[in-house]
Amino acid sequence: MAILNGLLRKMSGSAGDLTFKTLNGQTVVSEKMTKITNPRSSAQMRVRTRWRNVLAMYSGIRPLLRYGFENKPLGLSDYNMFVKVNMQRTPVYLTKQQVAGGACVAAPYQLTQGSLPAIVISGTGNGAVTDIHLGVISITNATTVAQFAKAVVDNNPDYEYGDQISFFKVEQKVNAETSIPYCQFSAWKVVLDASDTETKLWDIVAREGFSTSDGCLAHSNANFVGAFGWVHSRKSNGKTLVSSQSLIAVNDTLLAEHQGDLAYNLAKSSYGSSIDAFLVPDGESAGSGSNDTPSGGGGNGGGGNDTL
């Protein structure tokens, strides 16, 4: 788009591939959209059926993710980054009816992206244990914030007083009337404060995310279904630094039901059959040469530049 001056200032309408219009006394020129997109091509349906779960997860966790992406390119928001990184991960497909009902499936999406060393997780699901060593301390009802902070700083060279450890919890639920899955989002945080000798740790954080196993910070709720994760953050020279972390999914059955070709085909059919161009090769780099539906034969031909 460009703003014109001089003799071209009073132009309007179109010429060739350009469109002219007057805005606030100035003539604005832009390139005309000459390509017709196909909202139901195979490539488009792949996006449509999976991006809504990414959006549902972000909508629920959004208040907790401000500054979660440390080095965003100019012009991109936390939302842009969350969608960008998680659309590249294992897809979770939702039907049109599930989307209308507010569906959300807890998935192992990436929460943050930054320069601090990642918290390494060993074990799976509810047996997850972090690499945050706590020395001889075993967290109990009596453990104070100061005691926890000292244990972390003394036993982990990547942590400093003033740093924060956050625990994110996405609990999976299913609507009893509609059978539509949904999620409840929550998070807790503790600042490593050596002077806070009065506050009990479990008074301000969830014990399931701040328990001890093999001398390390661990998860402890054996009955939990959903996804969870920890994030390390630090304020440095007015900037928030974070570790790059992803959620750990603990709902294998429900998650599996919304992944793979079977789930995709079910979700696709809920939007109506996709319209494929028979002669157009399927693939992200292929451009659609036609929006016509072939009268016979079958094939997966997806056009590029589809829109939601």
C-alpha beads as a LAMMPS data file, in Angstrom:
LAMMPS data file: protein, C-alpha beads

308 atoms
307 bonds

1 atom types
1 bond types

-500.0 500.0 xlo xhi
-500.0 500.0 ylo yhi
-500.0 500.0 zlo zhi

Masses

1 110.0

Atoms # bond

1 1 1 0.000 0.000 0.000
2 1 1 1.231 3.503 -0.809
3 1 1 -0.023 7.120 -0.547
4 1 1 0.136 9.160 -3.764
5 1 1 0.873 12.857 -4.187
6 1 1 0.906 15.263 -7.115
7 1 1 -1.258 14.675 -10.220
8 1 1 -2.372 11.217 -9.001
9 1 1 -3.966 12.501 -5.805
10 1 1 -7.495 12.578 -7.237
11 1 1 -7.524 9.125 -8.797
12 1 1 -10.136 6.530 -7.795
13 1 1 -11.241 3.129 -9.042
14 1 1 -8.843 0.549 -10.454
15 1 1 -6.295 0.105 -13.181
16 1 1 -4.846 -3.297 -13.968
17 1 1 -3.768 -4.942 -10.707
18 1 1 -3.977 -1.689 -8.699
19 1 1 -6.895 -0.165 -6.778
20 1 1 -7.132 3.565 -5.934
21 1 1 -9.283 5.127 -3.224
22 1 1 -9.392 8.427 -1.354
23 1 1 -8.902 8.328 2.413
24 1 1 -8.783 11.518 4.515
25 1 1 -8.007 13.600 1.469
26 1 1 -5.193 11.339 0.299
27 1 1 -5.175 8.751 -2.446
28 1 1 -4.178 5.292 -1.317
29 1 1 -3.051 2.682 -3.820
30 1 1 -2.998 -1.038 -3.096
31 1 1 -2.603 -4.231 -5.060
32 1 1 -5.860 -5.837 -6.150
33 1 1 -6.663 -9.303 -4.820
34 1 1 -6.903 -11.293 -8.018
35 1 1 -6.747 -14.815 -6.619
36 1 1 -9.892 -16.543 -5.430
37 1 1 -9.286 -18.720 -2.402
38 1 1 -10.944 -22.019 -1.662
39 1 1 -12.179 -22.147 1.943
40 1 1 -12.695 -25.920 1.804
41 1 1 -9.539 -27.258 0.177
42 1 1 -7.662 -30.090 1.906
43 1 1 -4.947 -27.739 3.133
44 1 1 -7.518 -25.271 4.453
45 1 1 -9.505 -27.954 6.245
46 1 1 -6.334 -29.205 7.938
47 1 1 -5.886 -25.720 9.383
48 1 1 -9.533 -25.036 10.177
49 1 1 -10.080 -28.248 12.121
50 1 1 -7.048 -27.838 14.374
51 1 1 -6.463 -24.134 14.940
52 1 1 -9.574 -23.750 17.114
53 1 1 -8.113 -25.936 19.863
54 1 1 -4.950 -23.825 19.834
55 1 1 -7.142 -20.737 20.124
56 1 1 -9.211 -22.270 22.940
57 1 1 -6.073 -23.120 24.904
58 1 1 -4.671 -19.627 24.410
59 1 1 -7.967 -17.984 25.395
60 1 1 -7.950 -19.840 28.683
61 1 1 -4.326 -19.327 29.549
62 1 1 -3.901 -15.833 28.063
63 1 1 -3.960 -13.872 31.363
64 1 1 -1.027 -15.996 32.570
65 1 1 1.206 -15.719 29.503
66 1 1 2.038 -12.026 29.258
67 1 1 5.763 -11.734 28.445
68 1 1 5.827 -15.482 27.837
69 1 1 7.626 -15.024 24.503
70 1 1 10.811 -13.187 25.254
71 1 1 12.021 -12.115 21.805
72 1 1 8.930 -11.538 19.694
73 1 1 9.550 -10.215 16.167
74 1 1 8.396 -6.638 15.711
75 1 1 4.646 -6.487 15.237
76 1 1 3.856 -9.916 16.701
77 1 1 1.919 -10.367 19.945
78 1 1 1.984 -13.188 22.495
79 1 1 -1.119 -14.512 20.744
80 1 1 0.640 -14.519 17.363
81 1 1 3.603 -16.379 18.829
82 1 1 1.473 -18.927 20.695
83 1 1 -0.475 -19.784 17.552
84 1 1 2.660 -19.797 15.392
85 1 1 4.638 -22.261 17.513
86 1 1 1.723 -24.531 18.390
87 1 1 0.230 -24.873 14.925
88 1 1 3.493 -26.652 14.092
89 1 1 3.053 -29.192 16.896
90 1 1 0.988 -32.384 16.938
91 1 1 -2.494 -31.290 15.811
92 1 1 -5.652 -31.679 17.886
93 1 1 -8.826 -31.732 15.763
94 1 1 -12.241 -30.431 16.848
95 1 1 -15.537 -30.782 15.022
96 1 1 -17.673 -27.774 14.155
97 1 1 -20.200 -28.835 16.794
98 1 1 -17.519 -29.129 19.470
99 1 1 -16.172 -25.683 18.635
100 1 1 -19.684 -24.227 18.905
101 1 1 -19.980 -25.858 22.328
102 1 1 -16.754 -24.290 23.607
103 1 1 -14.599 -27.393 23.331
104 1 1 -10.986 -27.488 24.474
105 1 1 -8.667 -30.490 24.757
106 1 1 -5.642 -30.149 27.039
107 1 1 -2.629 -30.612 24.770
108 1 1 1.173 -30.433 25.185
109 1 1 1.425 -26.959 23.662
110 1 1 4.419 -24.679 24.123
111 1 1 3.842 -22.062 26.812
112 1 1 6.932 -19.904 26.718
113 1 1 10.029 -19.187 24.659
114 1 1 13.061 -17.476 26.114
115 1 1 16.731 -17.414 27.015
116 1 1 16.792 -19.048 30.458
117 1 1 17.743 -22.737 30.567
118 1 1 14.687 -24.948 30.232
119 1 1 13.382 -26.895 33.204
120 1 1 14.104 -30.497 32.215
121 1 1 11.408 -33.036 33.047
122 1 1 12.035 -36.720 33.623
123 1 1 9.284 -39.291 33.916
124 1 1 5.909 -38.974 32.249
125 1 1 2.465 -37.779 33.195
126 1 1 1.782 -37.673 36.878
127 1 1 5.223 -39.124 37.593
128 1 1 6.952 -36.026 36.233
129 1 1 10.017 -34.827 38.142
130 1 1 11.925 -31.617 37.346
131 1 1 15.679 -31.096 37.371
132 1 1 15.286 -28.456 40.110
133 1 1 17.274 -30.043 42.940
134 1 1 16.222 -29.329 46.508
135 1 1 19.078 -30.950 48.414
136 1 1 18.029 -32.528 51.689
137 1 1 14.773 -30.607 52.033
138 1 1 11.473 -32.441 51.700
139 1 1 8.540 -30.056 51.175
140 1 1 5.872 -30.349 53.890
141 1 1 3.111 -28.206 55.390
142 1 1 5.761 -26.503 57.511
143 1 1 8.142 -25.544 54.671
144 1 1 8.457 -21.772 54.333
145 1 1 9.104 -19.733 51.204
146 1 1 12.549 -18.851 52.572
147 1 1 13.466 -22.506 53.094
148 1 1 12.293 -23.434 49.614
149 1 1 14.136 -20.480 48.070
150 1 1 17.388 -21.372 49.811
151 1 1 17.085 -25.009 48.713
152 1 1 16.606 -23.988 45.082
153 1 1 19.373 -21.366 44.956
154 1 1 21.891 -23.466 46.883
155 1 1 21.426 -26.529 44.680
156 1 1 20.861 -25.030 41.221
157 1 1 23.418 -22.642 39.680
158 1 1 20.891 -21.325 37.131
159 1 1 18.643 -19.860 39.852
160 1 1 19.013 -16.635 41.825
161 1 1 17.133 -14.978 44.650
162 1 1 14.376 -12.888 43.124
163 1 1 13.670 -15.445 40.402
164 1 1 10.195 -16.910 40.057
165 1 1 9.011 -20.494 39.582
166 1 1 5.494 -20.835 38.170
167 1 1 3.303 -23.903 37.896
168 1 1 0.597 -24.032 35.197
169 1 1 -2.355 -26.401 35.426
170 1 1 -4.900 -27.142 32.688
171 1 1 -7.493 -29.511 34.109
172 1 1 -9.485 -31.543 31.585
173 1 1 -13.237 -31.708 32.058
174 1 1 -16.128 -33.149 30.036
175 1 1 -19.600 -31.607 29.960
176 1 1 -21.963 -34.205 31.437
177 1 1 -24.863 -33.121 29.203
178 1 1 -23.129 -32.615 25.848
179 1 1 -20.005 -34.809 26.273
180 1 1 -17.975 -31.876 24.937
181 1 1 -14.481 -31.594 26.487
182 1 1 -13.457 -28.326 28.124
183 1 1 -10.632 -27.087 30.324
184 1 1 -10.150 -25.161 33.543
185 1 1 -6.993 -23.060 33.790
186 1 1 -5.003 -22.038 36.860
187 1 1 -1.452 -21.154 37.869
188 1 1 0.601 -20.491 40.974
189 1 1 3.923 -18.758 41.477
190 1 1 6.564 -18.302 44.133
191 1 1 9.373 -15.738 44.161
192 1 1 12.634 -17.044 45.633
193 1 1 12.751 -14.745 48.653
194 1 1 15.263 -15.605 51.355
195 1 1 13.680 -13.108 53.763
196 1 1 10.169 -14.594 53.742
197 1 1 10.460 -16.841 56.773
198 1 1 6.786 -16.563 57.749
199 1 1 4.820 -17.609 54.637
200 1 1 4.272 -21.341 54.257
201 1 1 4.949 -22.473 50.683
202 1 1 1.761 -24.531 50.355
203 1 1 -0.295 -21.528 51.470
204 1 1 0.490 -19.755 48.189
205 1 1 1.072 -22.577 45.665
206 1 1 -0.559 -25.878 44.722
207 1 1 1.165 -28.737 46.510
208 1 1 0.676 -30.989 43.472
209 1 1 3.135 -28.807 41.541
210 1 1 5.462 -28.148 44.464
211 1 1 6.210 -31.549 45.930
212 1 1 9.398 -33.555 46.340
213 1 1 10.567 -36.703 44.583
214 1 1 14.116 -38.074 44.611
215 1 1 15.344 -34.770 46.057
216 1 1 13.810 -32.686 43.224
217 1 1 10.739 -30.534 42.641
218 1 1 7.990 -32.797 41.296
219 1 1 4.308 -33.305 40.511
220 1 1 2.295 -35.337 43.008
221 1 1 -1.380 -35.622 41.974
222 1 1 -1.768 -39.191 40.735
223 1 1 -5.436 -38.639 39.804
224 1 1 -4.938 -35.524 37.682
225 1 1 -6.208 -35.450 34.089
226 1 1 -5.143 -32.619 31.783
227 1 1 -1.812 -30.892 31.273
228 1 1 0.680 -29.062 33.469
229 1 1 4.131 -27.488 33.416
230 1 1 6.657 -25.287 35.197
231 1 1 8.287 -22.044 34.026
232 1 1 11.375 -20.262 35.375
233 1 1 11.361 -16.458 35.002
234 1 1 13.620 -13.582 35.988
235 1 1 13.511 -9.795 35.802
236 1 1 16.762 -8.453 34.387
237 1 1 17.444 -4.832 33.423
238 1 1 13.737 -4.121 33.124
239 1 1 13.120 -7.147 30.886
240 1 1 11.398 -10.423 31.743
241 1 1 13.467 -13.494 30.905
242 1 1 11.783 -16.910 30.711
243 1 1 12.671 -20.532 30.131
244 1 1 11.286 -22.247 27.032
245 1 1 8.666 -24.687 28.288
246 1 1 5.852 -26.895 27.053
247 1 1 2.949 -28.454 28.899
248 1 1 2.973 -32.154 29.802
249 1 1 -0.265 -33.896 28.814
250 1 1 -1.839 -36.409 31.195
251 1 1 -5.058 -37.311 29.379
252 1 1 -3.834 -39.835 26.823
253 1 1 -7.242 -41.342 26.040
254 1 1 -9.131 -38.111 25.391
255 1 1 -6.191 -36.485 23.635
256 1 1 -5.723 -39.517 21.393
257 1 1 -9.385 -39.373 20.387
258 1 1 -8.779 -35.950 18.857
259 1 1 -5.561 -36.750 17.010
260 1 1 -4.721 -38.684 13.860
261 1 1 -6.481 -39.251 10.549
262 1 1 -9.691 -40.602 12.063
263 1 1 -10.163 -37.497 14.207
264 1 1 -9.297 -35.247 11.263
265 1 1 -11.783 -36.941 8.932
266 1 1 -14.523 -36.677 11.548
267 1 1 -13.786 -32.987 12.100
268 1 1 -13.581 -32.318 8.354
269 1 1 -16.917 -33.960 7.648
270 1 1 -18.582 -31.754 10.272
271 1 1 -17.750 -28.709 8.106
272 1 1 -18.920 -30.375 4.888
273 1 1 -16.765 -32.181 2.370
274 1 1 -13.610 -30.424 1.288
275 1 1 -13.412 -29.202 -2.296
276 1 1 -10.248 -30.372 -3.990
277 1 1 -8.822 -29.486 -7.368
278 1 1 -8.053 -32.840 -9.022
279 1 1 -4.980 -31.681 -10.975
280 1 1 -3.396 -29.615 -8.193
281 1 1 -0.688 -31.451 -6.211
282 1 1 -1.388 -31.676 -2.513
283 1 1 1.184 -29.900 -0.346
284 1 1 1.922 -26.591 1.306
285 1 1 3.976 -25.290 -1.608
286 1 1 1.320 -26.066 -4.210
287 1 1 -0.762 -23.164 -5.528
288 1 1 -4.381 -23.669 -6.447
289 1 1 -5.020 -23.144 -10.118
290 1 1 -8.783 -23.574 -9.935
291 1 1 -11.700 -23.593 -7.577
292 1 1 -13.763 -25.912 -9.757
293 1 1 -14.921 -29.243 -8.385
294 1 1 -14.057 -32.172 -10.670
295 1 1 -16.995 -34.209 -11.915
296 1 1 -15.232 -37.503 -11.352
297 1 1 -12.248 -39.134 -9.740
298 1 1 -10.724 -38.349 -6.419
299 1 1 -7.570 -36.805 -5.158
300 1 1 -6.184 -34.632 -2.461
301 1 1 -5.365 -31.389 -4.200
302 1 1 -5.043 -28.419 -1.885
303 1 1 -4.584 -24.857 -3.049
304 1 1 -2.288 -22.431 -1.307
305 1 1 -3.091 -19.087 0.336
306 1 1 -6.328 -20.350 1.869
307 1 1 -8.041 -18.208 4.466
308 1 1 -10.024 -19.157 7.533

Bonds

1 1 1 2
2 1 2 3
3 1 3 4
4 1 4 5
5 1 5 6
6 1 6 7
7 1 7 8
8 1 8 9
9 1 9 10
10 1 10 11
11 1 11 12
12 1 12 13
13 1 13 14
14 1 14 15
15 1 15 16
16 1 16 17
17 1 17 18
18 1 18 19
19 1 19 20
20 1 20 21
21 1 21 22
22 1 22 23
23 1 23 24
24 1 24 25
25 1 25 26
26 1 26 27
27 1 27 28
28 1 28 29
29 1 29 30
30 1 30 31
31 1 31 32
32 1 32 33
33 1 33 34
34 1 34 35
35 1 35 36
36 1 36 37
37 1 37 38
38 1 38 39
39 1 39 40
40 1 40 41
41 1 41 42
42 1 42 43
43 1 43 44
44 1 44 45
45 1 45 46
46 1 46 47
47 1 47 48
48 1 48 49
49 1 49 50
50 1 50 51
51 1 51 52
52 1 52 53
53 1 53 54
54 1 54 55
55 1 55 56
56 1 56 57
57 1 57 58
58 1 58 59
59 1 59 60
60 1 60 61
61 1 61 62
62 1 62 63
63 1 63 64
64 1 64 65
65 1 65 66
66 1 66 67
67 1 67 68
68 1 68 69
69 1 69 70
70 1 70 71
71 1 71 72
72 1 72 73
73 1 73 74
74 1 74 75
75 1 75 76
76 1 76 77
77 1 77 78
78 1 78 79
79 1 79 80
80 1 80 81
81 1 81 82
82 1 82 83
83 1 83 84
84 1 84 85
85 1 85 86
86 1 86 87
87 1 87 88
88 1 88 89
89 1 89 90
90 1 90 91
91 1 91 92
92 1 92 93
93 1 93 94
94 1 94 95
95 1 95 96
96 1 96 97
97 1 97 98
98 1 98 99
99 1 99 100
100 1 100 101
101 1 101 102
102 1 102 103
103 1 103 104
104 1 104 105
105 1 105 106
106 1 106 107
107 1 107 108
108 1 108 109
109 1 109 110
110 1 110 111
111 1 111 112
112 1 112 113
113 1 113 114
114 1 114 115
115 1 115 116
116 1 116 117
117 1 117 118
118 1 118 119
119 1 119 120
120 1 120 121
121 1 121 122
122 1 122 123
123 1 123 124
124 1 124 125
125 1 125 126
126 1 126 127
127 1 127 128
128 1 128 129
129 1 129 130
130 1 130 131
131 1 131 132
132 1 132 133
133 1 133 134
134 1 134 135
135 1 135 136
136 1 136 137
137 1 137 138
138 1 138 139
139 1 139 140
140 1 140 141
141 1 141 142
142 1 142 143
143 1 143 144
144 1 144 145
145 1 145 146
146 1 146 147
147 1 147 148
148 1 148 149
149 1 149 150
150 1 150 151
151 1 151 152
152 1 152 153
153 1 153 154
154 1 154 155
155 1 155 156
156 1 156 157
157 1 157 158
158 1 158 159
159 1 159 160
160 1 160 161
161 1 161 162
162 1 162 163
163 1 163 164
164 1 164 165
165 1 165 166
166 1 166 167
167 1 167 168
168 1 168 169
169 1 169 170
170 1 170 171
171 1 171 172
172 1 172 173
173 1 173 174
174 1 174 175
175 1 175 176
176 1 176 177
177 1 177 178
178 1 178 179
179 1 179 180
180 1 180 181
181 1 181 182
182 1 182 183
183 1 183 184
184 1 184 185
185 1 185 186
186 1 186 187
187 1 187 188
188 1 188 189
189 1 189 190
190 1 190 191
191 1 191 192
192 1 192 193
193 1 193 194
194 1 194 195
195 1 195 196
196 1 196 197
197 1 197 198
198 1 198 199
199 1 199 200
200 1 200 201
201 1 201 202
202 1 202 203
203 1 203 204
204 1 204 205
205 1 205 206
206 1 206 207
207 1 207 208
208 1 208 209
209 1 209 210
210 1 210 211
211 1 211 212
212 1 212 213
213 1 213 214
214 1 214 215
215 1 215 216
216 1 216 217
217 1 217 218
218 1 218 219
219 1 219 220
220 1 220 221
221 1 221 222
222 1 222 223
223 1 223 224
224 1 224 225
225 1 225 226
226 1 226 227
227 1 227 228
228 1 228 229
229 1 229 230
230 1 230 231
231 1 231 232
232 1 232 233
233 1 233 234
234 1 234 235
235 1 235 236
236 1 236 237
237 1 237 238
238 1 238 239
239 1 239 240
240 1 240 241
241 1 241 242
242 1 242 243
243 1 243 244
244 1 244 245
245 1 245 246
246 1 246 247
247 1 247 248
248 1 248 249
249 1 249 250
250 1 250 251
251 1 251 252
252 1 252 253
253 1 253 254
254 1 254 255
255 1 255 256
256 1 256 257
257 1 257 258
258 1 258 259
259 1 259 260
260 1 260 261
261 1 261 262
262 1 262 263
263 1 263 264
264 1 264 265
265 1 265 266
266 1 266 267
267 1 267 268
268 1 268 269
269 1 269 270
270 1 270 271
271 1 271 272
272 1 272 273
273 1 273 274
274 1 274 275
275 1 275 276
276 1 276 277
277 1 277 278
278 1 278 279
279 1 279 280
280 1 280 281
281 1 281 282
282 1 282 283
283 1 283 284
284 1 284 285
285 1 285 286
286 1 286 287
287 1 287 288
288 1 288 289
289 1 289 290
290 1 290 291
291 1 291 292
292 1 292 293
293 1 293 294
294 1 294 295
295 1 295 296
296 1 296 297
297 1 297 298
298 1 298 299
299 1 299 300
300 1 300 301
301 1 301 302
302 1 302 303
303 1 303 304
304 1 304 305
305 1 305 306
306 1 306 307
307 1 307 308
